[in-house]
C-alpha cells in the first residue's frame, strides 16, 4: 500500500441497546483531540437509520502513516478515555462490554 495516498479509517461500533444514548452523548461532547493531529481531515459519525445496525465512525486522513500515528498518540487516549472508562467499569462489574468495535481501513481511489 502506498502510504502517501489519501486514507480512510472506518470503525464499526455495535452498542448494547442500553448504551446507544451514552455512545451518542460521548461523540456529541467529544474532546476534539483528533482535530489536533497532523494529517487529519475530517470525521463523520453515522447512526444506523433502522437503529439495529452498527454505528460507523469514518475518519479521513492525508495518508496511512498519519492515521497510525494517531492510534498510538496521547490524543488518541484523550479522545477515548471516557469510552475506555465505560469498558473498564463493565469489566470490573463482571458485565459484558457495552460496545464492541472493529476497524477497517481503506485507500481512497477517487473523490
Secondary structure, 3 states (H helix, E strand, C coil): CCCCCCEEEEEEEEECHHHHHHHHHHHHCCCCHHHHCCCEEEEEEECCCCCCCCEEEEEEECCHHHHHHHHCCHHHHHHHHHHHHHHHHHHHCCCCCCEEEEEEEEECCCC
